[in-house]
Amino acid sequence: MGWTGSNKKGPVMKSSVITAALCAAVSSLVYGQTSPAPASSGTPPPRTEVYSVTFIHAAAGKVSAVEQVGKKGLAGNSAHGLFLRHEAGSPWDYVAITHIGPKATVEPTGNPRGREMRPLMDWHDDTFVNGPTWNEFAKAMGLDESGKPSSNEDVYVLSVYRPLVGQDDALEKFLSEPPGASGDLAVGTVLLQHLEGGAWRFLSISRYKNYEDYAKSETAAVAQTAKGSGSWFHLRDLVSFHNDTIAVHLSP
């Protein structure tokens, strides 16, 4: 399983999704009361770039090994990316999101370095998605120009969505709306759309400055839902499936 893609720096990157996010160093279930905060502006940036998203469940006793390889992998990779660890939610342990560039190419030869990771993983799930430019992505995710986080306290909520048949556009519009008067304190959100891979259509990643802000947002959302109103009810009219996972930053 291999692909090539050019990142914004120009060089061609040739690897599997796992290699891009995890193996360079070697050469998730909470059902939310509401969806995470939509985009922070009424017009989200156009999704002109290709990213890879890899959800990873470590083999028994291999969590630390996967984490260490993941940290080194992104640190030594020419591509930009984000490596997060599950805290609560879906059954995956880690997610690697790698910026590829304007296109990605799958090659029939696969990638022999992928074998290095096989003893460390119980399962993994790869998906190509489209998203904004890396600069827009990094800004929303609190990363500086070098791709490193500006704070060690950031909390991320990742939500995957599968729309009801015929509701793709309505769900995309809903997920792109700015936060209303719900008290949500998310400071950045990115919406990624499925191209090839997993059985979901959209991945929303919302960033909070810390757990305190996230808790305040959830408290406000639960109170609103208890009154029989709020985004949760609208969301349930649009999706056949969704899940939310809290995660924290590991690399770069």
ChimeraX commands (.cxc) that place a marker at each C-alpha (Angstrom):
marker #1 position 0.00,0.00,0.00 radius 0.5
marker #1 position 1.86,3.04,-1.22 radius 0.5
marker #1 position 1.33,6.51,-2.52 radius 0.5
marker #1 position 3.23,9.50,-3.71 radius 0.5
marker #1 position 2.25,13.09,-3.23 radius 0.5
marker #1 position 3.90,16.47,-3.42 radius 0.5
marker #1 position 3.79,18.70,-0.38 radius 0.5
marker #1 position 3.87,22.46,-0.49 radius 0.5
marker #1 position 7.67,22.46,-0.37 radius 0.5
marker #1 position 7.81,20.72,-3.71 radius 0.5
marker #1 position 9.57,17.33,-3.19 radius 0.5
marker #1 position 7.67,14.19,-3.99 radius 0.5
marker #1 position 6.84,12.07,-0.95 radius 0.5
marker #1 position 6.65,8.32,-1.50 radius 0.5
marker #1 position 5.29,6.18,1.31 radius 0.5
marker #1 position 2.23,4.56,2.77 radius 0.5
marker #1 position 0.01,6.57,5.05 radius 0.5
marker #1 position 1.50,4.73,8.01 radius 0.5
marker #1 position 5.00,5.47,6.79 radius 0.5
marker #1 position 4.23,9.15,6.35 radius 0.5
marker #1 position 2.92,9.51,9.86 radius 0.5
marker #1 position 4.75,6.83,11.79 radius 0.5
marker #1 position 7.58,5.07,10.00 radius 0.5
marker #1 position 9.95,7.83,8.94 radius 0.5
marker #1 position 11.93,7.18,12.11 radius 0.5
marker #1 position 12.23,3.48,11.23 radius 0.5
marker #1 position 13.99,3.95,7.59 radius 0.5
marker #1 position -11.98,7.43,18.35 radius 0.5
marker #1 position -16.38,5.74,21.93 radius 0.5
marker #1 position -17.89,8.93,23.36 radius 0.5
marker #1 position -21.16,9.77,21.61 radius 0.5
marker #1 position -21.36,13.53,22.11 radius 0.5
marker #1 position -24.47,15.36,23.21 radius 0.5
marker #1 position -23.63,17.89,20.50 radius 0.5
marker #1 position -21.32,18.06,17.56 radius 0.5
marker #1 position -18.02,19.89,18.12 radius 0.5
marker #1 position -17.95,23.55,17.27 radius 0.5
marker #1 position -18.34,24.29,13.56 radius 0.5
marker #1 position -15.91,26.52,11.68 radius 0.5
marker #1 position -15.16,29.86,13.27 radius 0.5
marker #1 position -16.25,31.89,10.22 radius 0.5
marker #1 position -19.24,31.72,7.96 radius 0.5
marker #1 position -17.12,30.87,4.91 radius 0.5
marker #1 position -14.63,28.05,5.59 radius 0.5
marker #1 position -11.39,28.02,3.58 radius 0.5
marker #1 position -11.62,26.00,0.34 radius 0.5
marker #1 position -10.43,22.42,0.58 radius 0.5
marker #1 position -7.75,22.41,-2.12 radius 0.5
marker #1 position -5.16,20.11,-0.50 radius 0.5
marker #1 position -4.96,16.36,0.06 radius 0.5
marker #1 position -4.31,14.93,3.53 radius 0.5
marker #1 position -4.10,11.39,4.81 radius 0.5
marker #1 position -5.84,10.36,8.01 radius 0.5
marker #1 position -4.73,7.16,9.77 radius 0.5
marker #1 position -6.47,5.81,12.84 radius 0.5
marker #1 position -4.33,3.26,14.70 radius 0.5
marker #1 position -5.11,0.69,17.37 radius 0.5
marker #1 position -1.90,-0.63,18.91 radius 0.5
marker #1 position -1.29,-4.32,19.45 radius 0.5
marker #1 position -1.35,-5.55,23.04 radius 0.5
marker #1 position 1.68,-4.25,24.90 radius 0.5
marker #1 position 2.77,-2.08,21.96 radius 0.5
marker #1 position 1.16,1.26,22.78 radius 0.5
marker #1 position 4.39,2.88,23.93 radius 0.5
marker #1 position 6.26,1.55,20.90 radius 0.5
marker #1 position 3.67,2.96,18.49 radius 0.5
marker #1 position 3.76,6.30,20.28 radius 0.5
marker #1 position 7.54,6.57,20.13 radius 0.5
marker #1 position 7.68,5.64,16.45 radius 0.5
marker #1 position 4.90,8.11,15.73 radius 0.5
marker #1 position 6.70,10.96,17.44 radius 0.5
marker #1 position 9.96,10.25,15.67 radius 0.5
marker #1 position 8.18,9.63,12.37 radius 0.5
marker #1 position 6.60,13.05,12.09 radius 0.5
marker #1 position 9.65,14.77,13.54 radius 0.5
marker #1 position 11.83,13.29,10.79 radius 0.5
marker #1 position 9.32,13.48,7.94 radius 0.5
marker #1 position 9.52,16.17,5.27 radius 0.5
marker #1 position 5.71,16.40,5.29 radius 0.5
marker #1 position 3.69,18.46,7.71 radius 0.5
marker #1 position 1.36,16.63,10.04 radius 0.5
marker #1 position -0.33,16.18,13.37 radius 0.5
marker #1 position -0.08,13.14,15.66 radius 0.5
marker #1 position -2.68,12.84,18.44 radius 0.5
marker #1 position -3.41,10.35,21.22 radius 0.5
marker #1 position -6.85,9.17,22.24 radius 0.5
marker #1 position -8.03,10.28,25.67 radius 0.5
marker #1 position -11.71,9.32,25.59 radius 0.5
marker #1 position -14.03,8.11,22.86 radius 0.5
marker #1 position -13.53,5.84,19.85 radius 0.5
marker #1 position -11.46,2.65,20.14 radius 0.5
marker #1 position -8.44,3.95,18.22 radius 0.5
marker #1 position -5.29,4.82,20.20 radius 0.5
marker #1 position -3.65,7.31,17.84 radius 0.5
marker #1 position -4.45,9.35,14.75 radius 0.5
marker #1 position -1.90,10.67,12.28 radius 0.5
marker #1 position -2.98,13.45,9.93 radius 0.5
marker #1 position -0.43,14.15,7.20 radius 0.5
marker #1 position -0.48,16.99,4.69 radius 0.5
marker #1 position 0.39,15.64,1.24 radius 0.5
marker #1 position -0.26,18.45,-1.22 radius 0.5
marker #1 position -2.48,19.03,-4.27 radius 0.5
marker #1 position -2.55,15.34,-5.25 radius 0.5
marker #1 position -1.72,11.83,-4.07 radius 0.5
marker #1 position -0.87,8.81,-6.21 radius 0.5
marker #1 position -1.32,5.17,-5.22 radius 0.5
marker #1 position 1.37,2.81,-6.51 radius 0.5
marker #1 position 1.03,-0.96,-7.03 radius 0.5
marker #1 position 4.40,-1.74,-5.46 radius 0.5
marker #1 position 3.29,-0.85,-1.96 radius 0.5
marker #1 position 5.80,0.10,0.67 radius 0.5
marker #1 position 8.10,-2.47,2.23 radius 0.5
marker #1 position 8.72,-0.26,5.27 radius 0.5
marker #1 position 5.08,-0.80,6.21 radius 0.5
marker #1 position 6.13,-4.26,7.40 radius 0.5
marker #1 position 8.09,-2.60,10.19 radius 0.5
marker #1 position 4.85,-1.42,11.77 radius 0.5
marker #1 position 2.81,-4.63,11.45 radius 0.5
marker #1 position 3.94,-6.20,14.74 radius 0.5
marker #1 position 3.00,-2.97,16.55 radius 0.5
marker #1 position -0.58,-2.58,15.31 radius 0.5
marker #1 position -3.74,-4.53,15.97 radius 0.5
marker #1 position -5.52,-2.62,13.19 radius 0.5
marker #1 position -5.40,0.66,11.32 radius 0.5
marker #1 position -7.70,2.63,9.02 radius 0.5
marker #1 position -6.42,4.90,6.23 radius 0.5
marker #1 position -8.41,7.61,4.46 radius 0.5
marker #1 position -7.48,10.28,1.94 radius 0.5
marker #1 position -9.32,13.55,2.50 radius 0.5
marker #1 position -9.37,17.06,1.13 radius 0.5
marker #1 position -8.78,20.03,3.36 radius 0.5
marker #1 position -7.54,23.63,3.46 radius 0.5
marker #1 position -3.99,24.74,2.82 radius 0.5
marker #1 position -1.43,23.73,5.42 radius 0.5
marker #1 position -1.20,27.32,6.68 radius 0.5
marker #1 position -4.95,27.42,7.33 radius 0.5
marker #1 position -4.87,23.97,8.93 radius 0.5
marker #1 position -1.93,24.86,11.16 radius 0.5
marker #1 position -3.51,28.14,12.27 radius 0.5
marker #1 position -6.76,26.41,13.27 radius 0.5
marker #1 position -4.87,23.66,15.09 radius 0.5
marker #1 position -2.66,26.09,17.02 radius 0.5
marker #1 position 0.61,25.19,15.26 radius 0.5
marker #1 position 3.38,27.68,14.56 radius 0.5
marker #1 position 5.28,28.08,11.28 radius 0.5
marker #1 position 7.47,25.08,12.09 radius 0.5
marker #1 position 4.40,22.92,12.74 radius 0.5
marker #1 position 4.82,22.82,16.52 radius 0.5
marker #1 position 2.00,23.65,18.94 radius 0.5
marker #1 position 1.95,27.04,20.57 radius 0.5
marker #1 position 0.59,25.48,23.77 radius 0.5
marker #1 position 0.92,22.12,25.52 radius 0.5
marker #1 position -2.58,22.40,26.99 radius 0.5
marker #1 position -4.60,22.21,23.77 radius 0.5
marker #1 position -7.42,19.66,23.68 radius 0.5
marker #1 position -8.78,18.33,20.40 radius 0.5
marker #1 position -12.18,16.81,19.65 radius 0.5
marker #1 position -12.32,14.67,16.51 radius 0.5
marker #1 position -15.72,13.77,15.09 radius 0.5
marker #1 position -16.43,11.58,12.08 radius 0.5
marker #1 position -19.79,11.78,10.31 radius 0.5
marker #1 position -21.68,9.67,7.80 radius 0.5
marker #1 position -24.66,11.61,6.41 radius 0.5
marker #1 position -28.05,10.22,5.66 radius 0.5
marker #1 position -28.52,9.55,1.95 radius 0.5
marker #1 position -29.10,12.86,0.21 radius 0.5
marker #1 position -27.98,14.95,3.18 radius 0.5
marker #1 position -24.31,15.44,2.24 radius 0.5
marker #1 position -24.65,19.12,1.33 radius 0.5
marker #1 position -26.89,19.90,4.30 radius 0.5
marker #1 position -24.44,18.25,6.71 radius 0.5
marker #1 position -21.48,20.07,5.19 radius 0.5
marker #1 position -23.32,23.38,5.54 radius 0.5
marker #1 position -24.21,22.59,9.16 radius 0.5
marker #1 position -20.62,21.65,10.07 radius 0.5
marker #1 position -19.32,24.83,8.39 radius 0.5
marker #1 position -21.57,27.22,10.29 radius 0.5
marker #1 position -19.99,29.52,12.90 radius 0.5
marker #1 position -20.73,28.80,16.58 radius 0.5
marker #1 position -23.98,30.31,17.75 radius 0.5
marker #1 position -24.86,31.53,21.22 radius 0.5
marker #1 position -24.18,28.11,22.66 radius 0.5
marker #1 position -21.20,29.09,24.75 radius 0.5
marker #1 position -18.80,26.90,22.78 radius 0.5
marker #1 position -15.20,28.00,23.36 radius 0.5
marker #1 position -13.44,26.18,20.52 radius 0.5
marker #1 position -10.66,28.38,19.12 radius 0.5
marker #1 position -10.12,26.54,15.84 radius 0.5
marker #1 position -11.91,23.99,13.66 radius 0.5
marker #1 position -10.95,22.16,10.48 radius 0.5
marker #1 position -13.40,20.23,8.31 radius 0.5
marker #1 position -11.92,17.44,6.17 radius 0.5
marker #1 position -13.90,15.58,3.50 radius 0.5
marker #1 position -13.48,11.94,2.49 radius 0.5
marker #1 position -11.89,11.20,-0.88 radius 0.5
marker #1 position -10.98,7.50,-0.61 radius 0.5
marker #1 position -10.85,5.13,2.34 radius 0.5
marker #1 position -12.89,4.88,5.52 radius 0.5
marker #1 position -16.67,4.55,5.82 radius 0.5
marker #1 position -17.26,8.18,6.78 radius 0.5
marker #1 position -17.83,11.41,4.87 radius 0.5
marker #1 position -16.52,14.22,7.08 radius 0.5
marker #1 position -13.94,14.58,9.85 radius 0.5
marker #1 position -14.23,17.68,12.02 radius 0.5
marker #1 position -11.36,18.60,14.34 radius 0.5
marker #1 position -12.05,21.26,16.98 radius 0.5
marker #1 position -9.35,22.72,19.21 radius 0.5
marker #1 position -9.85,24.06,22.73 radius 0.5
marker #1 position -7.19,25.96,24.65 radius 0.5
marker #1 position -7.49,23.59,27.61 radius 0.5
marker #1 position -9.75,21.10,29.34 radius 0.5
marker #1 position -11.41,23.88,31.32 radius 0.5
marker #1 position -12.70,25.56,28.16 radius 0.5
marker #1 position -13.82,22.22,26.77 radius 0.5
marker #1 position -15.70,21.41,29.99 radius 0.5
marker #1 position -17.44,24.81,29.93 radius 0.5
marker #1 position -18.47,24.21,26.33 radius 0.5
marker #1 position -19.87,20.77,27.14 radius 0.5
marker #1 position -21.73,22.11,30.16 radius 0.5
marker #1 position -23.41,24.75,28.02 radius 0.5
marker #1 position -24.23,22.22,25.31 radius 0.5
marker #1 position -25.76,19.70,27.72 radius 0.5
marker #1 position -27.91,22.42,29.28 radius 0.5
marker #1 position -29.15,23.47,25.86 radius 0.5
marker #1 position -29.91,19.89,24.84 radius 0.5
marker #1 position -31.82,19.30,28.08 radius 0.5
marker #1 position -34.19,22.07,27.01 radius 0.5
marker #1 position -34.95,20.19,23.81 radius 0.5
marker #1 position -32.98,22.51,21.60 radius 0.5
marker #1 position -29.47,22.87,20.26 radius 0.5
marker #1 position -27.31,21.48,17.49 radius 0.5
marker #1 position -27.62,17.86,18.64 radius 0.5
marker #1 position -31.22,17.67,17.46 radius 0.5
marker #1 position -30.38,19.20,14.09 radius 0.5
marker #1 position -27.40,16.87,13.69 radius 0.5
marker #1 position -29.55,13.79,14.26 radius 0.5
marker #1 position -31.71,14.82,11.29 radius 0.5
marker #1 position -28.66,14.76,9.03 radius 0.5
marker #1 position -26.47,11.78,10.00 radius 0.5
marker #1 position -26.77,8.02,10.05 radius 0.5
marker #1 position -23.61,7.72,12.16 radius 0.5
marker #1 position -21.13,9.86,14.05 radius 0.5
marker #1 position -18.68,9.55,16.92 radius 0.5
marker #1 position -16.63,12.02,18.94 radius 0.5
marker #1 position -13.19,11.49,20.46 radius 0.5
marker #1 position -11.14,13.67,22.79 radius 0.5
marker #1 position -7.42,13.67,21.99 radius 0.5
marker #1 position -4.22,15.43,22.96 radius 0.5
marker #1 position -1.19,16.50,20.95 radius 0.5
marker #1 position 1.93,14.33,20.75 radius 0.5
marker #1 position 3.91,15.43,17.70 radius 0.5
marker #1 position 5.49,17.31,16.09 radius 0.5
marker link #1:1,2 radius 0.2
marker link #1:2,3 radius 0.2
marker link #1:3,4 radius 0.2
marker link #1:4,5 radius 0.2
marker link #1:5,6 radius 0.2
marker link #1:6,7 radius 0.2
marker link #1:7,8 radius 0.2
marker link #1:8,9 radius 0.2
marker link #1:9,10 radius 0.2
marker link #1:10,11 radius 0.2
marker link #1:11,12 radius 0.2
marker link #1:12,13 radius 0.2
marker link #1:13,14 radius 0.2
marker link #1:14,15 radius 0.2
marker link #1:15,16 radius 0.2
marker link #1:16,17 radius 0.2
marker link #1:17,18 radius 0.2
marker link #1:18,19 radius 0.2
marker link #1:19,20 radius 0.2
marker link #1:20,21 radius 0.2
marker link #1:21,22 radius 0.2
marker link #1:22,23 radius 0.2
marker link #1:23,24 radius 0.2
marker link #1:24,25 radius 0.2
marker link #1:25,26 radius 0.2
marker link #1:26,27 radius 0.2
marker link #1:29,30 radius 0.2
marker link #1:30,31 radius 0.2
marker link #1:31,32 radius 0.2
marker link #1:32,33 radius 0.2
marker link #1:33,34 radius 0.2
marker link #1:34,35 radius 0.2
marker link #1:35,36 radius 0.2
marker link #1:36,37 radius 0.2
marker link #1:37,38 radius 0.2
marker link #1:38,39 radius 0.2
marker link #1:39,40 radius 0.2
marker link #1:40,41 radius 0.2
marker link #1:41,42 radius 0.2
marker link #1:42,43 radius 0.2
marker link #1:43,44 radius 0.2
marker link #1:44,45 radius 0.2
marker link #1:45,46 radius 0.2
marker link #1:46,47 radius 0.2
marker link #1:47,48 radius 0.2
marker link #1:48,49 radius 0.2
marker link #1:49,50 radius 0.2
marker link #1:50,51 radius 0.2
marker link #1:51,52 radius 0.2
marker link #1:52,53 radius 0.2
marker link #1:53,54 radius 0.2
marker link #1:54,55 radius 0.2
marker link #1:55,56 radius 0.2
marker link #1:56,57 radius 0.2
marker link #1:57,58 radius 0.2
marker link #1:58,59 radius 0.2
marker link #1:59,60 radius 0.2
marker link #1:60,61 radius 0.2
marker link #1:61,62 radius 0.2
marker link #1:62,63 radius 0.2
marker link #1:63,64 radius 0.2
marker link #1:64,65 radius 0.2
marker link #1:65,66 radius 0.2
marker link #1:66,67 radius 0.2
marker link #1:67,68 radius 0.2
marker link #1:68,69 radius 0.2
marker link #1:69,70 radius 0.2
marker link #1:70,71 radius 0.2
marker link #1:71,72 radius 0.2
marker link #1:72,73 radius 0.2
marker link #1:73,74 radius 0.2
marker link #1:74,75 radius 0.2
marker link #1:75,76 radius 0.2
marker link #1:76,77 radius 0.2
marker link #1:77,78 radius 0.2
marker link #1:78,79 radius 0.2
marker link #1:79,80 radius 0.2
marker link #1:80,81 radius 0.2
marker link #1:81,82 radius 0.2
marker link #1:82,83 radius 0.2
marker link #1:83,84 radius 0.2
marker link #1:84,85 radius 0.2
marker link #1:85,86 radius 0.2
marker link #1:86,87 radius 0.2
marker link #1:87,88 radius 0.2
marker link #1:88,89 radius 0.2
marker link #1:89,90 radius 0.2
marker link #1:90,91 radius 0.2
marker link #1:91,92 radius 0.2
marker link #1:92,93 radius 0.2
marker link #1:93,94 radius 0.2
marker link #1:94,95 radius 0.2
marker link #1:95,96 radius 0.2
marker link #1:96,97 radius 0.2
marker link #1:97,98 radius 0.2
marker link #1:98,99 radius 0.2
marker link #1:99,100 radius 0.2
marker link #1:100,101 radius 0.2
marker link #1:101,102 radius 0.2
marker link #1:102,103 radius 0.2
marker link #1:103,104 radius 0.2
marker link #1:104,105 radius 0.2
marker link #1:105,106 radius 0.2
marker link #1:106,107 radius 0.2
marker link #1:107,108 radius 0.2
marker link #1:108,109 radius 0.2
marker link #1:109,110 radius 0.2
marker link #1:110,111 radius 0.2
marker link #1:111,112 radius 0.2
marker link #1:112,113 radius 0.2
marker link #1:113,114 radius 0.2
marker link #1:114,115 radius 0.2
marker link #1:115,116 radius 0.2
marker link #1:116,117 radius 0.2
marker link #1:117,118 radius 0.2
marker link #1:118,119 radius 0.2
marker link #1:119,120 radius 0.2
marker link #1:120,121 radius 0.2
marker link #1:121,122 radius 0.2
marker link #1:122,123 radius 0.2
marker link #1:123,124 radius 0.2
marker link #1:124,125 radius 0.2
marker link #1:125,126 radius 0.2
marker link #1:126,127 radius 0.2
marker link #1:127,128 radius 0.2
marker link #1:128,129 radius 0.2
marker link #1:129,130 radius 0.2
marker link #1:130,131 radius 0.2
marker link #1:131,132 radius 0.2
marker link #1:132,133 radius 0.2
marker link #1:133,134 radius 0.2
marker link #1:134,135 radius 0.2
marker link #1:135,136 radius 0.2
marker link #1:136,137 radius 0.2
marker link #1:137,138 radius 0.2
marker link #1:138,139 radius 0.2
marker link #1:139,140 radius 0.2
marker link #1:140,141 radius 0.2
marker link #1:141,142 radius 0.2
marker link #1:142,143 radius 0.2
marker link #1:143,144 radius 0.2
marker link #1:144,145 radius 0.2
marker link #1:145,146 radius 0.2
marker link #1:146,147 radius 0.2
marker link #1:147,148 radius 0.2
marker link #1:148,149 radius 0.2
marker link #1:149,150 radius 0.2
marker link #1:150,151 radius 0.2
marker link #1:151,152 radius 0.2
marker link #1:152,153 radius 0.2
marker link #1:153,154 radius 0.2
marker link #1:154,155 radius 0.2
marker link #1:155,156 radius 0.2
marker link #1:156,157 radius 0.2
marker link #1:157,158 radius 0.2
marker link #1:158,159 radius 0.2
marker link #1:159,160 radius 0.2
marker link #1:160,161 radius 0.2
marker link #1:161,162 radius 0.2
marker link #1:162,163 radius 0.2
marker link #1:163,164 radius 0.2
marker link #1:164,165 radius 0.2
marker link #1:165,166 radius 0.2
marker link #1:166,167 radius 0.2
marker link #1:167,168 radius 0.2
marker link #1:168,169 radius 0.2
marker link #1:169,170 radius 0.2
marker link #1:170,171 radius 0.2
marker link #1:171,172 radius 0.2
marker link #1:172,173 radius 0.2
marker link #1:173,174 radius 0.2
marker link #1:174,175 radius 0.2
marker link #1:175,176 radius 0.2
marker link #1:176,177 radius 0.2
marker link #1:177,178 radius 0.2
marker link #1:178,179 radius 0.2
marker link #1:179,180 radius 0.2
marker link #1:180,181 radius 0.2
marker link #1:181,182 radius 0.2
marker link #1:182,183 radius 0.2
marker link #1:183,184 radius 0.2
marker link #1:184,185 radius 0.2
marker link #1:185,186 radius 0.2
marker link #1:186,187 radius 0.2
marker link #1:187,188 radius 0.2
marker link #1:188,189 radius 0.2
marker link #1:189,190 radius 0.2
marker link #1:190,191 radius 0.2
marker link #1:191,192 radius 0.2
marker link #1:192,193 radius 0.2
marker link #1:193,194 radius 0.2
marker link #1:194,195 radius 0.2
marker link #1:195,196 radius 0.2
marker link #1:196,197 radius 0.2
marker link #1:197,198 radius 0.2
marker link #1:198,199 radius 0.2
marker link #1:199,200 radius 0.2
marker link #1:200,201 radius 0.2
marker link #1:201,202 radius 0.2
marker link #1:202,203 radius 0.2
marker link #1:203,204 radius 0.2
marker link #1:204,205 radius 0.2
marker link #1:205,206 radius 0.2
marker link #1:206,207 radius 0.2
marker link #1:207,208 radius 0.2
marker link #1:208,209 radius 0.2
marker link #1:209,210 radius 0.2
marker link #1:210,211 radius 0.2
marker link #1:211,212 radius 0.2
marker link #1:212,213 radius 0.2
marker link #1:213,214 radius 0.2
marker link #1:214,215 radius 0.2
marker link #1:215,216 radius 0.2
marker link #1:216,217 radius 0.2
marker link #1:217,218 radius 0.2
marker link #1:218,219 radius 0.2
marker link #1:219,220 radius 0.2
marker link #1:220,221 radius 0.2
marker link #1:221,222 radius 0.2
marker link #1:222,223 radius 0.2
marker link #1:223,224 radius 0.2
marker link #1:224,225 radius 0.2
marker link #1:225,226 radius 0.2
marker link #1:226,227 radius 0.2
marker link #1:227,228 radius 0.2
marker link #1:228,229 radius 0.2
marker link #1:229,230 radius 0.2
marker link #1:230,231 radius 0.2
marker link #1:231,232 radius 0.2
marker link #1:232,233 radius 0.2
marker link #1:233,234 radius 0.2
marker link #1:234,235 radius 0.2
marker link #1:235,236 radius 0.2
marker link #1:236,237 radius 0.2
marker link #1:237,238 radius 0.2
marker link #1:238,239 radius 0.2
marker link #1:239,240 radius 0.2
marker link #1:240,241 radius 0.2
marker link #1:241,242 radius 0.2
marker link #1:242,243 radius 0.2
marker link #1:243,244 radius 0.2
marker link #1:244,245 radius 0.2
marker link #1:245,246 radius 0.2
marker link #1:246,247 radius 0.2
marker link #1:247,248 radius 0.2
marker link #1:248,249 radius 0.2
marker link #1:249,250 radius 0.2
marker link #1:250,251 radius 0.2
marker link #1:251,252 radius 0.2
view
